[in-house]
Amino acid sequence: MSGVISSGARGGLSDQTLGPILEKAFKKGQHEAVALLINSPGGSPVQSSLISSRVQRLAEENEMPVYAFIEDVAASGGY
């Protein structure tokens, strides 16, 4: 996940743009864990919360651990 967290920024990170990717990553039976590579200066608190909630929900539903790795920066909502 790389970029500014925003609902409208082109190429930015949002629940809408990351949703399908996260759903695929958590698909049951394909993986033992999900690793998130994060490089974001942060951004929208609303989108940050939506993304975080989706990751938590999918992890619980699929009983799958999540590991987060910071590539360069994870400020504000990226953290």
mmJSON file of the N, C-alpha and C atoms, coordinates in Angstrom:
{"data_MODEL":{"atom_site":{
"group_PDB":["ATOM","ATOM","ATOM","ATOM","ATOM","ATOM","ATOM","ATOM","ATOM","ATOM","ATOM","ATOM","ATOM","ATOM","ATOM","ATOM","ATOM","ATOM","ATOM","ATOM","ATOM","ATOM","ATOM","ATOM","ATOM","ATOM","ATOM","ATOM","ATOM","ATOM","ATOM","ATOM","ATOM","ATOM","ATOM","ATOM","ATOM","ATOM","ATOM","ATOM","ATOM","ATOM","ATOM","ATOM","ATOM","ATOM","ATOM","ATOM","ATOM","ATOM","ATOM","ATOM","ATOM","ATOM","ATOM","ATOM","ATOM","ATOM","ATOM","ATOM","ATOM","ATOM","ATOM","ATOM","ATOM","ATOM","ATOM","ATOM","ATOM","ATOM","ATOM","ATOM","ATOM","ATOM","ATOM","ATOM","ATOM","ATOM","ATOM","ATOM","ATOM","ATOM","ATOM","ATOM","ATOM","ATOM","ATOM","ATOM","ATOM","ATOM","ATOM","ATOM","ATOM","ATOM","ATOM","ATOM","ATOM","ATOM","ATOM","ATOM","ATOM","ATOM","ATOM","ATOM","ATOM","ATOM","ATOM","ATOM","ATOM","ATOM","ATOM","ATOM","ATOM","ATOM","ATOM","ATOM","ATOM","ATOM","ATOM","ATOM","ATOM","ATOM","ATOM","ATOM","ATOM","ATOM","ATOM","ATOM","ATOM","ATOM","ATOM","ATOM","ATOM","ATOM","ATOM","ATOM","ATOM","ATOM","ATOM","ATOM","ATOM","ATOM","ATOM","ATOM","ATOM","ATOM","ATOM","ATOM","ATOM","ATOM","ATOM","ATOM","ATOM","ATOM","ATOM","ATOM","ATOM","ATOM","ATOM","ATOM","ATOM","ATOM","ATOM","ATOM","ATOM","ATOM","ATOM","ATOM","ATOM","ATOM","ATOM","ATOM","ATOM","ATOM","ATOM","ATOM","ATOM","ATOM","ATOM","ATOM","ATOM","ATOM","ATOM","ATOM","ATOM","ATOM","ATOM","ATOM","ATOM","ATOM","ATOM","ATOM","ATOM","ATOM","ATOM","ATOM","ATOM","ATOM","ATOM","ATOM","ATOM","ATOM","ATOM","ATOM","ATOM","ATOM","ATOM","ATOM","ATOM","ATOM","ATOM","ATOM","ATOM","ATOM","ATOM","ATOM","ATOM","ATOM","ATOM","ATOM","ATOM","ATOM","ATOM","ATOM","ATOM","ATOM","ATOM","ATOM","ATOM","ATOM","ATOM","ATOM","ATOM","ATOM","ATOM","ATOM","ATOM"],
"id":[1,2,3,4,5,6,7,8,9,10,11,12,13,14,15,16,17,18,19,20,21,22,23,24,25,26,27,28,29,30,31,32,33,34,35,36,37,38,39,40,41,42,43,44,45,46,47,48,49,50,51,52,53,54,55,56,57,58,59,60,61,62,63,64,65,66,67,68,69,70,71,72,73,74,75,76,77,78,79,80,81,82,83,84,85,86,87,88,89,90,91,92,93,94,95,96,97,98,99,100,101,102,103,104,105,106,107,108,109,110,111,112,113,114,115,116,117,118,119,120,121,122,123,124,125,126,127,128,129,130,131,132,133,134,135,136,137,138,139,140,141,142,143,144,145,146,147,148,149,150,151,152,153,154,155,156,157,158,159,160,161,162,163,164,165,166,167,168,169,170,171,172,173,174,175,176,177,178,179,180,181,182,183,184,185,186,187,188,189,190,191,192,193,194,195,196,197,198,199,200,201,202,203,204,205,206,207,208,209,210,211,212,213,214,215,216,217,218,219,220,221,222,223,224,225,226,227,228,229,230,231,232,233,234,235,236,237],
"type_symbol":["N","C","C","N","C","C","N","C","C","N","C","C","N","C","C","N","C","C","N","C","C","N","C","C","N","C","C","N","C","C","N","C","C","N","C","C","N","C","C","N","C","C","N","C","C","N","C","C","N","C","C","N","C","C","N","C","C","N","C","C","N","C","C","N","C","C","N","C","C","N","C","C","N","C","C","N","C","C","N","C","C","N","C","C","N","C","C","N","C","C","N","C","C","N","C","C","N","C","C","N","C","C","N","C","C","N","C","C","N","C","C","N","C","C","N","C","C","N","C","C","N","C","C","N","C","C","N","C","C","N","C","C","N","C","C","N","C","C","N","C","C","N","C","C","N","C","C","N","C","C","N","C","C","N","C","C","N","C","C","N","C","C","N","C","C","N","C","C","N","C","C","N","C","C","N","C","C","N","C","C","N","C","C","N","C","C","N","C","C","N","C","C","N","C","C","N","C","C","N","C","C","N","C","C","N","C","C","N","C","C","N","C","C","N","C","C","N","C","C","N","C","C","N","C","C","N","C","C","N","C","C","N","C","C","N","C","C"],
"label_atom_id":["N","CA","C","N","CA","C","N","CA","C","N","CA","C","N","CA","C","N","CA","C","N","CA","C","N","CA","C","N","CA","C","N","CA","C","N","CA","C","N","CA","C","N","CA","C","N","CA","C","N","CA","C","N","CA","C","N","CA","C","N","CA","C","N","CA","C","N","CA","C","N","CA","C","N","CA","C","N","CA","C","N","CA","C","N","CA","C","N","CA","C","N","CA","C","N","CA","C","N","CA","C","N","CA","C","N","CA","C","N","CA","C","N","CA","C","N","CA","C","N","CA","C","N","CA","C","N","CA","C","N","CA","C","N","CA","C","N","CA","C","N","CA","C","N","CA","C","N","CA","C","N","CA","C","N","CA","C","N","CA","C","N","CA","C","N","CA","C","N","CA","C","N","CA","C","N","CA","C","N","CA","C","N","CA","C","N","CA","C","N","CA","C","N","CA","C","N","CA","C","N","CA","C","N","CA","C","N","CA","C","N","CA","C","N","CA","C","N","CA","C","N","CA","C","N","CA","C","N","CA","C","N","CA","C","N","CA","C","N","CA","C","N","CA","C","N","CA","C","N","CA","C","N","CA","C","N","CA","C","N","CA","C","N","CA","C","N","CA","C","N","CA","C","N","CA","C"],
"label_alt_id":[null,null,null,null,null,null,null,null,null,null,null,null,null,null,null,null,null,null,null,null,null,null,null,null,null,null,null,null,null,null,null,null,null,null,null,null,null,null,null,null,null,null,null,null,null,null,null,null,null,null,null,null,null,null,null,null,null,null,null,null,null,null,null,null,null,null,null,null,null,null,null,null,null,null,null,null,null,null,null,null,null,null,null,null,null,null,null,null,null,null,null,null,null,null,null,null,null,null,null,null,null,null,null,null,null,null,null,null,null,null,null,null,null,null,null,null,null,null,null,null,null,null,null,null,null,null,null,null,null,null,null,null,null,null,null,null,null,null,null,null,null,null,null,null,null,null,null,null,null,null,null,null,null,null,null,null,null,null,null,null,null,null,null,null,null,null,null,null,null,null,null,null,null,null,null,null,null,null,null,null,null,null,null,null,null,null,null,null,null,null,null,null,null,null,null,null,null,null,null,null,null,null,null,null,null,null,null,null,null,null,null,null,null,null,null,null,null,null,null,null,null,null,null,null,null,null,null,null,null,null,null,null,null,null,null,null,null],
"label_comp_id":["MET","MET","MET","SER","SER","SER","GLY","GLY","GLY","VAL","VAL","VAL","ILE","ILE","ILE","SER","SER","SER","SER","SER","SER","GLY","GLY","GLY","ALA","ALA","ALA","ARG","ARG","ARG","GLY","GLY","GLY","GLY","GLY","GLY","LEU","LEU","LEU","SER","SER","SER","ASP","ASP","ASP","GLN","GLN","GLN","THR","THR","THR","LEU","LEU","LEU","GLY","GLY","GLY","PRO","PRO","PRO","ILE","ILE","ILE","LEU","LEU","LEU","GLU","GLU","GLU","LYS","LYS","LYS","ALA","ALA","ALA","PHE","PHE","PHE","LYS","LYS","LYS","LYS","LYS","LYS","GLY","GLY","GLY","GLN","GLN","GLN","HIS","HIS","HIS","GLU","GLU","GLU","ALA","ALA","ALA","VAL","VAL","VAL","ALA","ALA","ALA","LEU","LEU","LEU","LEU","LEU","LEU","ILE","ILE","ILE","ASN","ASN","ASN","SER","SER","SER","PRO","PRO","PRO","GLY","GLY","GLY","GLY","GLY","GLY","SER","SER","SER","PRO","PRO","PRO","VAL","VAL","VAL","GLN","GLN","GLN","SER","SER","SER","SER","SER","SER","LEU","LEU","LEU","ILE","ILE","ILE","SER","SER","SER","SER","SER","SER","ARG","ARG","ARG","VAL","VAL","VAL","GLN","GLN","GLN","ARG","ARG","ARG","LEU","LEU","LEU","ALA","ALA","ALA","GLU","GLU","GLU","GLU","GLU","GLU","ASN","ASN","ASN","GLU","GLU","GLU","MET","MET","MET","PRO","PRO","PRO","VAL","VAL","VAL","TYR","TYR","TYR","ALA","ALA","ALA","PHE","PHE","PHE","ILE","ILE","ILE","GLU","GLU","GLU","ASP","ASP","ASP","VAL","VAL","VAL","ALA","ALA","ALA","ALA","ALA","ALA","SER","SER","SER","GLY","GLY","GLY","GLY","GLY","GLY","TYR","TYR","TYR"],
"label_asym_id":["A","A","A","A","A","A","A","A","A","A","A","A","A","A","A","A","A","A","A","A","A","A","A","A","A","A","A","A","A","A","A","A","A","A","A","A","A","A","A","A","A","A","A","A","A","A","A","A","A","A","A","A","A","A","A","A","A","A","A","A","A","A","A","A","A","A","A","A","A","A","A","A","A","A","A","A","A","A","A","A","A","A","A","A","A","A","A","A","A","A","A","A","A","A","A","A","A","A","A","A","A","A","A","A","A","A","A","A","A","A","A","A","A","A","A","A","A","A","A","A","A","A","A","A","A","A","A","A","A","A","A","A","A","A","A","A","A","A","A","A","A","A","A","A","A","A","A","A","A","A","A","A","A","A","A","A","A","A","A","A","A","A","A","A","A","A","A","A","A","A","A","A","A","A","A","A","A","A","A","A","A","A","A","A","A","A","A","A","A","A","A","A","A","A","A","A","A","A","A","A","A","A","A","A","A","A","A","A","A","A","A","A","A","A","A","A","A","A","A","A","A","A","A","A","A","A","A","A","A","A","A","A","A","A","A","A","A"],
"label_entity_id":["1","1","1","1","1","1","1","1","1","1","1","1","1","1","1","1","1","1","1","1","1","1","1","1","1","1","1","1","1","1","1","1","1","1","1","1","1","1","1","1","1","1","1","1","1","1","1","1","1","1","1","1","1","1","1","1","1","1","1","1","1","1","1","1","1","1","1","1","1","1","1","1","1","1","1","1","1","1","1","1","1","1","1","1","1","1","1","1","1","1","1","1","1","1","1","1","1","1","1","1","1","1","1","1","1","1","1","1","1","1","1","1","1","1","1","1","1","1","1","1","1","1","1","1","1","1","1","1","1","1","1","1","1","1","1","1","1","1","1","1","1","1","1","1","1","1","1","1","1","1","1","1","1","1","1","1","1","1","1","1","1","1","1","1","1","1","1","1","1","1","1","1","1","1","1","1","1","1","1","1","1","1","1","1","1","1","1","1","1","1","1","1","1","1","1","1","1","1","1","1","1","1","1","1","1","1","1","1","1","1","1","1","1","1","1","1","1","1","1","1","1","1","1","1","1","1","1","1","1","1","1","1","1","1","1","1","1"],
"label_seq_id":[1,1,1,2,2,2,3,3,3,4,4,4,5,5,5,6,6,6,7,7,7,8,8,8,9,9,9,10,10,10,11,11,11,12,12,12,13,13,13,14,14,14,15,15,15,16,16,16,17,17,17,18,18,18,19,19,19,20,20,20,21,21,21,22,22,22,23,23,23,24,24,24,25,25,25,26,26,26,27,27,27,28,28,28,29,29,29,30,30,30,31,31,31,32,32,32,33,33,33,34,34,34,35,35,35,36,36,36,37,37,37,38,38,38,39,39,39,40,40,40,41,41,41,42,42,42,43,43,43,44,44,44,45,45,45,46,46,46,47,47,47,48,48,48,49,49,49,50,50,50,51,51,51,52,52,52,53,53,53,54,54,54,55,55,55,56,56,56,57,57,57,58,58,58,59,59,59,60,60,60,61,61,61,62,62,62,63,63,63,64,64,64,65,65,65,66,66,66,67,67,67,68,68,68,69,69,69,70,70,70,71,71,71,72,72,72,73,73,73,74,74,74,75,75,75,76,76,76,77,77,77,78,78,78,79,79,79],
"pdbx_PDB_ins_code":[null,null,null,null,null,null,null,null,null,null,null,null,null,null,null,null,null,null,null,null,null,null,null,null,null,null,null,null,null,null,null,null,null,null,null,null,null,null,null,null,null,null,null,null,null,null,null,null,null,null,null,null,null,null,null,null,null,null,null,null,null,null,null,null,null,null,null,null,null,null,null,null,null,null,null,null,null,null,null,null,null,null,null,null,null,null,null,null,null,null,null,null,null,null,null,null,null,null,null,null,null,null,null,null,null,null,null,null,null,null,null,null,null,null,null,null,null,null,null,null,null,null,null,null,null,null,null,null,null,null,null,null,null,null,null,null,null,null,null,null,null,null,null,null,null,null,null,null,null,null,null,null,null,null,null,null,null,null,null,null,null,null,null,null,null,null,null,null,null,null,null,null,null,null,null,null,null,null,null,null,null,null,null,null,null,null,null,null,null,null,null,null,null,null,null,null,null,null,null,null,null,null,null,null,null,null,null,null,null,null,null,null,null,null,null,null,null,null,null,null,null,null,null,null,null,null,null,null,null,null,null,null,null,null,null,null,null],
"Cartn_x":[0.849,0.0,0.904,0.919,1.832,1.072,1.198,0.576,-0.178,-0.786,-1.576,-2.937,-3.421,-4.726,-5.782,-6.634,-7.616,-8.742,-9.93,-11.057,-11.076,-10.399,-10.493,-9.189,-8.068,-6.78,-6.532,-6.138,-5.82,-4.581,-4.701,-3.584,-3.421,-4.329,-4.253,-4.858,-4.714,-5.238,-6.591,-7.577,-8.895,-9.489,-10.544,-11.226,-11.764,-12.229,-12.79,-11.718,-10.543,-9.5,-8.801,-8.653,-7.968,-8.894,-10.201,-11.158,-10.993,-11.046,-10.914,-9.557,-8.515,-7.176,-7.112,-7.667,-7.672,-8.545,-9.696,-10.573,-9.834,-9.11,-8.347,-7.225,-6.541,-5.422,-5.881,-7.095,-7.603,-8.427,-8.443,-9.257,-8.854,-9.818,-9.591,-8.961,-7.998,-7.367,-6.197,-5.957,-4.868,-3.577,-3.689,-2.513,-2.637,-1.505,-1.514,-1.521,-1.097,-1.041,-1.084,-1.344,-1.332,-0.255,0.59,1.637,1.273,1.295,1.022,2.328,2.684,3.857,3.34,3.688,3.115,4.174,3.813,4.64,3.671,3.307,2.292,2.558,2.392,2.508,1.225,0.236,-1.039,-2.037,-3.027,-4.053,-5.38,-6.427,-7.796,-8.01,-8.446,-8.725,-9.915,-10.881,-12.044,-11.62,-10.863,-10.412,-9.462,-8.613,-7.703,-8.496,-9.549,-10.39,-11.123,-11.631,-12.332,-11.399,-10.197,-9.216,-8.835,-8.552,-8.182,-9.299,-10.525,-11.673,-11.83,-11.614,-11.734,-10.658,-9.425,-8.334,-8.646,-9.083,-9.409,-10.558,-11.588,-12.742,-12.347,-11.588,-11.17,-10.247,-9.367,-8.458,-9.245,-10.241,-11.064,-11.926,-12.572,-13.447,-12.685,-11.461,-10.67,-9.65,-9.681,-8.746,-7.309,-6.904,-5.613,-4.81,-3.558,-2.738,-2.334,-2.087,-1.661,-0.327,0.627,1.937,2.127,2.469,2.668,4.148,4.635,6.025,6.05,6.889,7.0,8.177,7.893,8.937,9.809,9.192,9.945,9.323,8.036,7.347,5.911,5.441,4.04,3.593,3.255,2.87,1.352,0.89,-0.533,-1.36,-2.275,-3.141,-2.411,-1.216,-0.421,0.096,0.125,0.606,-0.51],
"Cartn_y":[-1.147,0.0,1.222,1.902,3.026,4.243,5.349,6.584,7.287,8.39,9.198,8.526,8.526,7.941,9.014,8.786,9.794,9.136,9.682,9.117,9.576,10.678,11.208,11.324,11.161,11.353,10.25,10.653,9.695,8.905,7.591,6.753,6.657,7.303,7.27,5.997,5.85,4.683,5.017,4.176,4.353,2.974,2.944,1.676,1.114,1.983,1.545,0.925,1.539,1.006,-0.213,-0.234,-1.363,-2.532,-2.281,-3.327,-4.62,-4.583,-5.819,-6.508,-5.724,-6.286,-6.995,-6.363,-6.967,-8.216,-8.167,-9.343,-10.525,-10.269,-11.328,-11.845,-10.942,-11.334,-12.232,-12.005,-12.775,-13.987,-14.293,-15.412,-16.694,-17.307,-18.484,-19.635,-20.282,-21.451,-21.155,-19.897,-19.565,-19.206,-18.653,-18.184,-18.517,-18.544,-18.755,-17.438,-16.358,-15.033,-13.985,-12.758,-11.638,-10.659,-10.254,-9.269,-7.97,-6.879,-5.564,-4.784,-4.324,-3.475,-2.048,-1.221,0.126,1.194,2.151,3.327,4.485,5.193,6.235,7.383,8.609,9.758,9.987,9.111,9.272,9.973,10.584,11.28,11.284,10.944,11.008,10.104,10.684,9.852,8.916,9.348,8.503,7.28,7.508,6.387,5.476,6.06,5.257,4.315,4.828,4.018,2.924,3.256,2.268,1.138,1.486,0.478,-0.402,0.218,-0.528,-1.476,-0.993,-1.826,-3.016,-2.79,-3.884,-4.934,-4.5,-5.445,-6.259,-5.592,-6.293,-7.279,-6.863,-7.738,-8.97,-8.769,-9.892,-10.844,-10.284,-11.125,-11.998,-11.421,-12.178,-13.221,-12.822,-13.744,-14.952,-14.726,-15.793,-16.409,-15.954,-16.448,-16.454,-15.289,-15.15,-14.017,-14.283,-13.208,-12.2,-10.977,-9.9,-9.367,-9.232,-8.676,-7.419,-6.309,-5.041,-4.692,-4.331,-3.935,-2.524,-1.673,-0.295,-0.203,0.21,0.306,1.543,2.693,3.934,4.782,5.098,5.924,5.415,5.502,5.189,6.221,7.394,8.492,8.573,9.147,9.412,8.162,8.197,7.059,5.865,6.07,4.954,4.056,4.61,3.845,3.01],
"Cartn_z":[0.0,0.0,0.0,-1.133,-1.28,-1.79,-1.075,-1.517,-0.412,-0.789,0.133,0.329,1.555,1.856,1.617,0.612,0.219,-0.559,-0.447,-1.193,-2.642,-2.942,-4.287,-5.048,-4.373,-5.049,-6.065,-7.227,-8.274,-7.865,-7.881,-7.476,-5.975,-5.233,-3.778,-3.216,-1.919,-1.225,-0.615,-0.857,-0.253,0.002,0.799,1.044,-0.267,-1.137,-2.416,-3.318,-3.402,-4.284,-3.685,-2.355,-1.717,-1.417,-1.359,-1.005,-1.783,-3.119,-3.892,-3.695,-3.53,-3.316,-1.97,-0.946,0.385,0.419,-0.228,-0.273,-0.902,-1.967,-2.639,-1.739,-1.057,-0.19,0.952,1.439,2.573,2.151,0.871,0.398,1.118,1.735,2.578,1.785,2.413,1.822,0.909,0.588,-0.325,0.397,1.607,2.33,3.81,4.478,5.927,6.684,6.022,6.641,5.536,5.936,4.994,5.443,4.511,4.784,4.067,4.797,4.226,4.157,2.982,2.798,2.682,3.657,3.757,3.508,2.665,2.411,2.167,3.236,3.119,4.09,3.594,4.488,5.287,5.098,5.786,4.895,5.52,4.752,5.475,4.764,5.275,6.486,7.62,8.788,8.558,7.763,7.483,6.673,5.601,4.776,5.552,6.385,7.215,8.109,8.712,9.591,8.818,7.644,6.825,6.396,5.981,5.56,6.741,7.867,9.071,9.499,9.475,9.856,8.92,7.636,6.666,6.913,7.143,7.411,8.668,9.721,10.968,10.777,10.062,9.828,9.027,7.958,7.122,7.878,8.697,9.485,10.455,11.098,12.051,11.342,10.258,9.525,8.988,8.551,7.934,8.879,10.14,11.157,10.619,10.115,9.465,10.105,10.477,11.032,9.954,10.405,9.51,10.013,9.104,9.424,8.588,9.238,8.537,8.521,7.351,7.163,6.591,7.158,6.695,5.738,4.505,3.485,3.693,3.855,4.023,5.128,4.961,5.954,6.135,7.358,7.666,8.695,8.202,9.083,9.183,10.267,10.477,10.215,9.267,8.974,8.393,7.891,7.371,8.465,9.691,10.838,11.394],
"occupancy":[1.0,1.0,1.0,1.0,1.0,1.0,1.0,1.0,1.0,1.0,1.0,1.0,1.0,1.0,1.0,1.0,1.0,1.0,1.0,1.0,1.0,1.0,1.0,1.0,1.0,1.0,1.0,1.0,1.0,1.0,1.0,1.0,1.0,1.0,1.0,1.0,1.0,1.0,1.0,1.0,1.0,1.0,1.0,1.0,1.0,1.0,1.0,1.0,1.0,1.0,1.0,1.0,1.0,1.0,1.0,1.0,1.0,1.0,1.0,1.0,1.0,1.0,1.0,1.0,1.0,1.0,1.0,1.0,1.0,1.0,1.0,1.0,1.0,1.0,1.0,1.0,1.0,1.0,1.0,1.0,1.0,1.0,1.0,1.0,1.0,1.0,1.0,1.0,1.0,1.0,1.0,1.0,1.0,1.0,1.0,1.0,1.0,1.0,1.0,1.0,1.0,1.0,1.0,1.0,1.0,1.0,1.0,1.0,1.0,1.0,1.0,1.0,1.0,1.0,1.0,1.0,1.0,1.0,1.0,1.0,1.0,1.0,1.0,1.0,1.0,1.0,1.0,1.0,1.0,1.0,1.0,1.0,1.0,1.0,1.0,1.0,1.0,1.0,1.0,1.0,1.0,1.0,1.0,1.0,1.0,1.0,1.0,1.0,1.0,1.0,1.0,1.0,1.0,1.0,1.0,1.0,1.0,1.0,1.0,1.0,1.0,1.0,1.0,1.0,1.0,1.0,1.0,1.0,1.0,1.0,1.0,1.0,1.0,1.0,1.0,1.0,1.0,1.0,1.0,1.0,1.0,1.0,1.0,1.0,1.0,1.0,1.0,1.0,1.0,1.0,1.0,1.0,1.0,1.0,1.0,1.0,1.0,1.0,1.0,1.0,1.0,1.0,1.0,1.0,1.0,1.0,1.0,1.0,1.0,1.0,1.0,1.0,1.0,1.0,1.0,1.0,1.0,1.0,1.0,1.0,1.0,1.0,1.0,1.0,1.0,1.0,1.0,1.0,1.0,1.0,1.0,1.0,1.0,1.0,1.0,1.0,1.0],
"B_iso_or_equiv":[0.0,0.0,0.0,0.0,0.0,0.0,0.0,0.0,0.0,0.0,0.0,0.0,0.0,0.0,0.0,0.0,0.0,0.0,0.0,0.0,0.0,0.0,0.0,0.0,0.0,0.0,0.0,0.0,0.0,0.0,0.0,0.0,0.0,0.0,0.0,0.0,0.0,0.0,0.0,0.0,0.0,0.0,0.0,0.0,0.0,0.0,0.0,0.0,0.0,0.0,0.0,0.0,0.0,0.0,0.0,0.0,0.0,0.0,0.0,0.0,0.0,0.0,0.0,0.0,0.0,0.0,0.0,0.0,0.0,0.0,0.0,0.0,0.0,0.0,0.0,0.0,0.0,0.0,0.0,0.0,0.0,0.0,0.0,0.0,0.0,0.0,0.0,0.0,0.0,0.0,0.0,0.0,0.0,0.0,0.0,0.0,0.0,0.0,0.0,0.0,0.0,0.0,0.0,0.0,0.0,0.0,0.0,0.0,0.0,0.0,0.0,0.0,0.0,0.0,0.0,0.0,0.0,0.0,0.0,0.0,0.0,0.0,0.0,0.0,0.0,0.0,0.0,0.0,0.0,0.0,0.0,0.0,0.0,0.0,0.0,0.0,0.0,0.0,0.0,0.0,0.0,0.0,0.0,0.0,0.0,0.0,0.0,0.0,0.0,0.0,0.0,0.0,0.0,0.0,0.0,0.0,0.0,0.0,0.0,0.0,0.0,0.0,0.0,0.0,0.0,0.0,0.0,0.0,0.0,0.0,0.0,0.0,0.0,0.0,0.0,0.0,0.0,0.0,0.0,0.0,0.0,0.0,0.0,0.0,0.0,0.0,0.0,0.0,0.0,0.0,0.0,0.0,0.0,0.0,0.0,0.0,0.0,0.0,0.0,0.0,0.0,0.0,0.0,0.0,0.0,0.0,0.0,0.0,0.0,0.0,0.0,0.0,0.0,0.0,0.0,0.0,0.0,0.0,0.0,0.0,0.0,0.0,0.0,0.0,0.0,0.0,0.0,0.0,0.0,0.0,0.0,0.0,0.0,0.0,0.0,0.0,0.0],
"pdbx_formal_charge":[null,null,null,null,null,null,null,null,null,null,null,null,null,null,null,null,null,null,null,null,null,null,null,null,null,null,null,null,null,null,null,null,null,null,null,null,null,null,null,null,null,null,null,null,null,null,null,null,null,null,null,null,null,null,null,null,null,null,null,null,null,null,null,null,null,null,null,null,null,null,null,null,null,null,null,null,null,null,null,null,null,null,null,null,null,null,null,null,null,null,null,null,null,null,null,null,null,null,null,null,null,null,null,null,null,null,null,null,null,null,null,null,null,null,null,null,null,null,null,null,null,null,null,null,null,null,null,null,null,null,null,null,null,null,null,null,null,null,null,null,null,null,null,null,null,null,null,null,null,null,null,null,null,null,null,null,null,null,null,null,null,null,null,null,null,null,null,null,null,null,null,null,null,null,null,null,null,null,null,null,null,null,null,null,null,null,null,null,null,null,null,null,null,null,null,null,null,null,null,null,null,null,null,null,null,null,null,null,null,null,null,null,null,null,null,null,null,null,null,null,null,null,null,null,null,null,null,null,null,null,null,null,null,null,null,null,null],
"auth_seq_id":[1,1,1,2,2,2,3,3,3,4,4,4,5,5,5,6,6,6,7,7,7,8,8,8,9,9,9,10,10,10,11,11,11,12,12,12,13,13,13,14,14,14,15,15,15,16,16,16,17,17,17,18,18,18,19,19,19,20,20,20,21,21,21,22,22,22,23,23,23,24,24,24,25,25,25,26,26,26,27,27,27,28,28,28,29,29,29,30,30,30,31,31,31,32,32,32,33,33,33,34,34,34,35,35,35,36,36,36,37,37,37,38,38,38,39,39,39,40,40,40,41,41,41,42,42,42,43,43,43,44,44,44,45,45,45,46,46,46,47,47,47,48,48,48,49,49,49,50,50,50,51,51,51,52,52,52,53,53,53,54,54,54,55,55,55,56,56,56,57,57,57,58,58,58,59,59,59,60,60,60,61,61,61,62,62,62,63,63,63,64,64,64,65,65,65,66,66,66,67,67,67,68,68,68,69,69,69,70,70,70,71,71,71,72,72,72,73,73,73,74,74,74,75,75,75,76,76,76,77,77,77,78,78,78,79,79,79],
"auth_comp_id":["MET","MET","MET","SER","SER","SER","GLY","GLY","GLY","VAL","VAL","VAL","ILE","ILE","ILE","SER","SER","SER","SER","SER","SER","GLY","GLY","GLY","ALA","ALA","ALA","ARG","ARG","ARG","GLY","GLY","GLY","GLY","GLY","GLY","LEU","LEU","LEU","SER","SER","SER","ASP","ASP","ASP","GLN","GLN","GLN","THR","THR","THR","LEU","LEU","LEU","GLY","GLY","GLY","PRO","PRO","PRO","ILE","ILE","ILE","LEU","LEU","LEU","GLU","GLU","GLU","LYS","LYS","LYS","ALA","ALA","ALA","PHE","PHE","PHE","LYS","LYS","LYS","LYS","LYS","LYS","GLY","GLY","GLY","GLN","GLN","GLN","HIS","HIS","HIS","GLU","GLU","GLU","ALA","ALA","ALA","VAL","VAL","VAL","ALA","ALA","ALA","LEU","LEU","LEU","LEU","LEU","LEU","ILE","ILE","ILE","ASN","ASN","ASN","SER","SER","SER","PRO","PRO","PRO","GLY","GLY","GLY","GLY","GLY","GLY","SER","SER","SER","PRO","PRO","PRO","VAL","VAL","VAL","GLN","GLN","GLN","SER","SER","SER","SER","SER","SER","LEU","LEU","LEU","ILE","ILE","ILE","SER","SER","SER","SER","SER","SER","ARG","ARG","ARG","VAL","VAL","VAL","GLN","GLN","GLN","ARG","ARG","ARG","LEU","LEU","LEU","ALA","ALA","ALA","GLU","GLU","GLU","GLU","GLU","GLU","ASN","ASN","ASN","GLU","GLU","GLU","MET","MET","MET","PRO","PRO","PRO","VAL","VAL","VAL","TYR","TYR","TYR","ALA","ALA","ALA","PHE","PHE","PHE","ILE","ILE","ILE","GLU","GLU","GLU","ASP","ASP","ASP","VAL","VAL","VAL","ALA","ALA","ALA","ALA","ALA","ALA","SER","SER","SER","GLY","GLY","GLY","GLY","GLY","GLY","TYR","TYR","TYR"],
"auth_asym_id":["A","A","A","A","A","A","A","A","A","A","A","A","A","A","A","A","A","A","A","A","A","A","A","A","A","A","A","A","A","A","A","A","A","A","A","A","A","A","A","A","A","A","A","A","A","A","A","A","A","A","A","A","A","A","A","A","A","A","A","A","A","A","A","A","A","A","A","A","A","A","A","A","A","A","A","A","A","A","A","A","A","A","A","A","A","A","A","A","A","A","A","A","A","A","A","A","A","A","A","A","A","A","A","A","A","A","A","A","A","A","A","A","A","A","A","A","A","A","A","A","A","A","A","A","A","A","A","A","A","A","A","A","A","A","A","A","A","A","A","A","A","A","A","A","A","A","A","A","A","A","A","A","A","A","A","A","A","A","A","A","A","A","A","A","A","A","A","A","A","A","A","A","A","A","A","A","A","A","A","A","A","A","A","A","A","A","A","A","A","A","A","A","A","A","A","A","A","A","A","A","A","A","A","A","A","A","A","A","A","A","A","A","A","A","A","A","A","A","A","A","A","A","A","A","A","A","A","A","A","A","A","A","A","A","A","A","A"],
"auth_atom_id":["N","CA","C","N","CA","C","N","CA","C","N","CA","C","N","CA","C","N","CA","C","N","CA","C","N","CA","C","N","CA","C","N","CA","C","N","CA","C","N","CA","C","N","CA","C","N","CA","C","N","CA","C","N","CA","C","N","CA","C","N","CA","C","N","CA","C","N","CA","C","N","CA","C","N","CA","C","N","CA","C","N","CA","C","N","CA","C","N","CA","C","N","CA","C","N","CA","C","N","CA","C","N","CA","C","N","CA","C","N","CA","C","N","CA","C","N","CA","C","N","CA","C","N","CA","C","N","CA","C","N","CA","C","N","CA","C","N","CA","C","N","CA","C","N","CA","C","N","CA","C","N","CA","C","N","CA","C","N","CA","C","N","CA","C","N","CA","C","N","CA","C","N","CA","C","N","CA","C","N","CA","C","N","CA","C","N","CA","C","N","CA","C","N","CA","C","N","CA","C","N","CA","C","N","CA","C","N","CA","C","N","CA","C","N","CA","C","N","CA","C","N","CA","C","N","CA","C","N","CA","C","N","CA","C","N","CA","C","N","CA","C","N","CA","C","N","CA","C","N","CA","C","N","CA","C","N","CA","C","N","CA","C","N","CA","C","N","CA","C","N","CA","C","N","CA","C"],
"pdbx_PDB_model_num":[1,1,1,1,1,1,1,1,1,1,1,1,1,1,1,1,1,1,1,1,1,1,1,1,1,1,1,1,1,1,1,1,1,1,1,1,1,1,1,1,1,1,1,1,1,1,1,1,1,1,1,1,1,1,1,1,1,1,1,1,1,1,1,1,1,1,1,1,1,1,1,1,1,1,1,1,1,1,1,1,1,1,1,1,1,1,1,1,1,1,1,1,1,1,1,1,1,1,1,1,1,1,1,1,1,1,1,1,1,1,1,1,1,1,1,1,1,1,1,1,1,1,1,1,1,1,1,1,1,1,1,1,1,1,1,1,1,1,1,1,1,1,1,1,1,1,1,1,1,1,1,1,1,1,1,1,1,1,1,1,1,1,1,1,1,1,1,1,1,1,1,1,1,1,1,1,1,1,1,1,1,1,1,1,1,1,1,1,1,1,1,1,1,1,1,1,1,1,1,1,1,1,1,1,1,1,1,1,1,1,1,1,1,1,1,1,1,1,1,1,1,1,1,1,1,1,1,1,1,1,1,1,1,1,1,1,1]
}}}
